[in-house]
């Protein structure tokens, strides 16, 4: 049975200055566990937001070039 889960912006050591650089998946596309869903960058480093399990991207809440805070919803996914 599939269920939906919200993915949040992880604590990457900088609560300010996080930017969503690029989404590698579009809503409706599937992904595998560990696959990079989007790229995040701070003033010090770049990070990947990885898929926790196999699934499908349903909705993006933080578009490219947005500046979310730690804990903000990034996307909603569907997992088996």
C-alpha positions, 0 to 999 in steps of 0.5 A: 500500500502506497503512502505519502511522505513530506521531505523536509530541508535537512539541517546542513549546518546553516539555517540561513543562506540555503538555496535550492539550486536544481530539482533533478526530478519533476512531479510524476517521475519515479526515483530509487532510494538514495537518488538525488532529488535536488541540489541545495547550496549554502555559502560554504558547500553544496548538498544533495537531498536524497530519496529515502526510499523508492517512490514517486515525486508528487509535489514540489514545495520549494522551487528552484532559486528559493531560500527555504529554512531548515525543517521547511517542506521541500516536497511530497513523495509517494512511497510503497 
